[in-house]
Amino acid sequence: MAREARAVGVNWSFTPVLDINAAWRSSIVATRGYGSDCETIARHALPQIRVFQEEGIAATAKHWPGEWHDDRDQHLVTTINSLSMEDWEATHGRLYREAIDAGVMSVMTAHIALPAFAREVGQDDGADAYLPGSVSHPINTTLLRERLGFNGLVVSDASRMAGLSSVMEAVDSKVQIIASGGDVILFSLDFEAEMAGIRDALHAGRITRERFFDAVTRVLGLKAWAGLHRGDTLPALPDPARNADQMAELLHRAPVRKRTSTPPCRWTQSATGAC
């Protein structure tokens, strides 16, 4: 997978999914998670992180702070991780700690609330406790950075998903993603206006200079890890006319070989030789 991706110009993957497929009706997890128990997920996700990054593709653990407990869809509404912090530490916390220990380069924060942690750090049980993780300073900074010790890049999930856009306006959400600890924002329908909003927030102090330059440094760090500061180029696809077998291997297809005989009939031949 990694070599195929590199061959077509990819150097950053938004995988693996660390979500736990326990709420069986969840369309978010069921079709793309590794399983319903932590042992199975770790057994697959940790080697994927290692091998992808050995092959020059930055891996991303997602969807922070962990999906499985809400069978709704964060594309449509903010979902809720309803675990106690004790149970969270034994499941999602364990998986993210292991991914961080494995050196995962990035974490994708999602539009998932973790009210147990919000209450633990002193937020009331009102709306603030149910903020999407993508715009939550306690979830992204206190929990991910400080407690779990993650020192890589935090990228938001798609910022136009209704799990975030139903909570706050577009420009405000972009500002809050950066202010709360995110480094890269996914998706914009009005790039110039939203960039201007972030610049204005920086000048007004809603985003501190330290937080802004921390985000910039982490972006540059990921680019440096990928070799982009040296002008490294990704490997070109091989010439299919000269190396059909290598092209077939890269594209996960069996090598095409010349047919040397008439293929056998699927049915018994008649006396005339027709199938």
C-alpha positions as CSV (number, residue, x, y, z in Angstrom):
1,M,0.0,0.0,0.0
2,A,2.7,2.4,0.9
3,R,4.8,1.8,-2.2
4,E,1.7,2.2,-4.4
5,A,0.9,5.5,-2.7
6,R,4.5,6.7,-3.1
7,A,4.4,5.8,-6.7
8,V,1.5,8.1,-7.4
9,G,2.8,11.0,-5.4
10,V,1.4,10.5,-1.9
11,N,3.5,11.2,1.2
12,W,0.9,11.6,3.9
13,S,-1.9,9.2,4.7
14,F,-4.9,9.9,6.9
15,T,-4.8,6.4,8.3
16,P,-4.9,4.2,10.4
17,V,-8.4,4.4,11.9
18,L,-8.1,3.6,15.7
19,D,-11.9,3.8,16.3
20,I,-13.5,0.8,18.0
21,N,-16.4,-0.9,16.1
22,A,-18.7,-1.5,19.1
23,A,-21.7,0.6,18.2
24,W,-22.6,-1.7,15.3
25,R,-24.9,0.8,13.5
26,S,-22.2,3.4,13.3
27,S,-21.5,4.2,9.6
28,I,-18.4,6.1,10.7
29,V,-16.6,3.0,12.1
30,A,-18.2,-0.2,10.8
31,T,-16.9,-0.1,7.2
32,R,-13.4,1.2,7.9
33,G,-12.3,0.3,11.4
34,Y,-10.0,-2.6,12.2
35,G,-12.3,-4.3,14.6
36,S,-14.2,-4.2,17.9
37,D,-11.5,-4.9,20.4
38,C,-8.3,-3.1,21.2
39,E,-6.0,-6.1,20.7
40,T,-7.1,-6.6,17.1
41,I,-6.9,-2.9,16.3
42,A,-3.4,-2.6,17.8
43,R,-2.2,-5.7,16.0
44,H,-3.1,-4.2,12.6
45,A,-2.7,-0.4,13.1
46,L,0.7,-0.4,14.8
47,P,2.5,-2.3,12.0
48,Q,0.7,-0.1,9.4
49,I,2.1,3.0,11.1
50,R,5.6,1.5,11.2
51,V,5.7,0.3,7.7
52,F,4.1,3.4,6.1
53,Q,6.6,5.6,7.8
54,E,9.5,3.4,6.9
55,E,8.4,3.8,3.3
56,G,8.3,7.6,3.6
57,I,4.5,8.1,4.2
58,A,3.5,9.9,7.3
59,A,0.7,8.1,9.1
60,T,-2.2,9.7,11.0
61,A,-4.0,8.1,13.9
62,K,-7.7,9.0,13.9
63,H,-10.5,9.9,14.9
64,W,-9.3,11.6,18.1
65,P,-10.5,11.4,20.9
66,G,-12.1,8.1,19.7
67,E,-15.3,7.0,18.0
68,W,-17.5,4.0,18.7
69,H,-20.1,4.9,21.3
70,D,-22.5,7.0,19.2
71,D,-24.2,5.5,16.2
72,R,-24.8,8.9,14.7
73,D,-22.6,10.4,12.0
74,Q,-20.3,13.3,12.7
75,H,-20.7,14.4,9.1
76,L,-24.2,15.4,10.2
77,V,-24.0,16.1,14.0
78,T,-21.4,16.3,16.7
79,T,-21.0,12.8,18.1
80,I,-20.3,11.9,21.8
81,N,-17.7,9.6,23.4
82,S,-19.7,8.9,26.5
83,L,-17.0,6.8,28.4
84,S,-15.7,7.6,31.8
85,M,-12.1,8.6,31.8
86,E,-11.2,5.3,33.4
87,D,-12.8,3.4,30.6
88,W,-11.4,5.8,28.0
89,E,-7.9,5.2,29.3
90,A,-8.3,1.4,29.0
91,T,-9.5,1.6,25.4
92,H,-8.9,4.7,23.2
93,G,-6.3,6.1,25.6
94,R,-4.4,2.8,25.3
95,L,-4.5,2.8,21.5
96,Y,-3.4,6.4,21.1
97,R,-0.6,6.0,23.6
98,E,0.7,3.0,21.7
99,A,0.4,4.8,18.4
100,I,2.4,7.8,19.9
101,D,5.0,5.4,21.3
102,A,5.2,3.9,17.7
103,G,6.1,7.4,16.5
104,V,3.0,8.2,14.5
105,M,3.7,11.6,12.8
106,S,0.1,13.0,13.0
107,V,-3.2,12.7,14.8
108,M,-6.5,13.8,13.2
109,T,-8.9,15.4,15.7
110,A,-12.6,14.9,15.0
111,H,-15.9,16.4,15.8
112,I,-16.4,14.2,18.8
113,A,-17.1,15.4,22.3
114,L,-15.5,13.8,25.4
115,P,-17.6,15.3,28.2
116,A,-16.0,13.2,31.0
117,F,-12.6,14.9,30.3
118,A,-14.2,18.3,30.0
119,R,-15.7,17.9,33.4
120,E,-12.5,16.5,34.9
121,V,-10.6,19.7,33.9
122,G,-13.3,22.0,35.3
123,Q,-15.6,22.7,32.4
124,D,-19.3,22.7,33.5
125,D,-21.8,20.2,32.3
126,G,-23.3,22.6,29.8
127,A,-22.4,23.3,26.2
128,D,-18.7,23.6,26.7
129,A,-18.5,20.0,27.9
130,Y,-19.9,18.9,24.6
131,L,-17.7,20.9,22.2
132,P,-16.3,18.9,19.3
133,G,-12.8,17.7,20.0
134,S,-11.6,19.5,16.9
135,V,-12.1,22.9,18.7
136,S,-11.5,21.8,22.3
137,H,-8.4,23.1,24.0
138,P,-8.6,20.5,26.9
139,I,-8.9,17.6,24.5
140,N,-6.2,18.7,22.0
141,T,-3.7,20.4,24.3
142,T,-4.2,19.2,27.9
143,L,-5.0,15.5,27.0
144,L,-3.2,14.9,23.7
145,R,-0.2,17.0,24.1
146,E,0.4,17.2,27.8
147,R,-0.9,13.9,29.2
148,L,-0.2,11.6,26.3
149,G,2.9,13.4,25.2
150,F,2.2,13.7,21.5
151,N,4.7,16.0,19.8
152,G,3.7,15.6,16.2
153,L,1.2,17.4,14.0
154,V,-2.5,17.7,14.7
155,V,-4.7,17.9,11.6
156,S,-8.4,18.6,11.8
157,D,-11.0,16.4,10.3
158,A,-13.0,18.1,7.4
159,S,-14.0,21.4,8.9
160,R,-17.1,21.7,6.8
161,M,-18.7,18.6,8.3
162,A,-22.0,19.4,10.2
163,G,-20.5,18.0,13.4
164,L,-18.5,21.3,13.5
165,S,-20.4,23.7,11.2
166,S,-23.6,23.2,13.2
167,V,-21.8,24.4,16.4
168,M,-20.1,27.5,15.1
169,E,-19.6,29.7,12.1
170,A,-17.0,28.8,9.5
171,V,-14.4,31.5,10.3
172,D,-14.8,31.1,14.0
173,S,-14.3,27.3,13.7
174,K,-11.1,27.8,11.8
175,V,-9.8,30.2,14.4
176,Q,-10.7,27.8,17.2
177,I,-9.1,24.8,15.5
178,I,-5.7,26.6,15.6
179,A,-6.3,28.2,19.0
180,S,-7.2,24.9,20.6
181,G,-4.1,23.1,19.4
182,G,-4.6,22.1,15.8
183,D,-1.9,22.7,13.2
184,V,-3.6,22.1,9.9
185,I,-7.2,22.7,8.8
186,L,-8.9,20.5,6.3
187,F,-11.2,22.1,3.7
188,S,-12.4,25.6,3.1
189,L,-15.2,27.0,1.0
190,D,-13.9,30.6,1.3
191,F,-10.1,30.4,1.7
192,E,-9.4,34.1,1.5
193,A,-12.0,35.1,4.1
194,E,-11.1,32.3,6.5
195,M,-7.3,33.0,6.2
196,A,-8.1,36.7,6.9
197,G,-10.1,35.6,9.9
198,I,-7.2,33.7,11.3
199,R,-4.9,36.6,10.7
200,D,-7.3,39.0,12.5
201,A,-7.6,36.6,15.4
202,L,-3.8,36.5,15.6
203,H,-3.6,40.2,15.7
204,A,-6.4,40.4,18.3
205,G,-4.8,37.8,20.6
206,R,-7.5,35.2,20.1
207,I,-4.7,33.0,18.7
208,T,-1.4,33.6,20.6
209,R,1.8,34.2,18.7
210,E,3.3,31.2,20.5
211,R,0.4,28.9,19.4
212,F,0.6,30.2,15.8
213,F,4.3,29.7,15.4
214,D,4.1,26.3,17.1
215,A,1.6,25.2,14.4
216,V,3.9,26.6,11.7
217,T,6.9,24.8,13.1
218,R,5.0,21.5,13.2
219,V,4.0,21.9,9.6
220,L,7.5,22.6,8.6
221,G,8.7,19.7,10.7
222,L,6.5,17.2,8.8
223,K,7.6,18.6,5.5
224,A,11.2,18.2,6.6
225,W,10.6,14.6,7.7
226,A,9.2,14.0,4.2
227,G,12.4,15.6,2.6
228,L,10.5,18.4,1.0
229,H,13.0,21.0,2.3
230,R,15.6,19.3,0.2
231,G,13.5,19.3,-2.9
232,D,13.2,15.6,-2.8
233,T,11.0,14.2,-5.6
234,L,8.7,11.3,-5.2
235,P,9.6,8.3,-7.4
236,A,8.1,8.4,-10.9
237,L,5.9,5.6,-12.1
238,P,7.8,3.1,-14.2
239,D,7.4,3.1,-18.0
240,P,4.7,0.4,-18.6
241,A,6.0,-0.3,-22.1
242,R,9.4,-1.2,-20.7
243,N,8.5,-2.8,-17.3
244,A,5.0,-4.1,-17.3
245,D,5.6,-6.5,-14.4
246,Q,6.9,-3.7,-12.1
247,M,3.9,-1.5,-13.0
248,A,1.5,-4.3,-12.4
249,E,3.1,-5.0,-9.0
250,L,2.8,-1.3,-8.0
251,L,-0.8,-1.1,-9.0
252,H,-1.7,-4.4,-7.3
253,R,-2.5,-6.2,-10.4
254,A,-1.3,-9.6,-11.7
255,P,1.3,-9.2,-14.5
256,V,-0.3,-9.3,-17.9
257,R,1.1,-12.1,-20.0
258,K,0.6,-13.1,-23.6
259,R,-2.0,-15.7,-24.2
260,T,-0.2,-18.9,-25.5
261,S,-3.2,-21.0,-26.1
262,T,-7.0,-20.9,-26.5
263,P,-8.6,-20.7,-23.0
264,P,-10.5,-23.8,-22.0
265,C,-14.3,-23.7,-22.4
266,R,-16.4,-23.2,-19.3
267,W,-18.8,-25.9,-20.5
268,T,-18.4,-29.3,-22.2
269,Q,-17.6,-29.1,-25.9
270,S,-20.1,-30.3,-28.4
271,A,-19.2,-32.8,-31.2
272,T,-18.6,-29.8,-33.5
273,G,-16.0,-28.4,-31.1
274,A,-18.2,-25.5,-30.0
275,C,-18.6,-24.7,-26.3
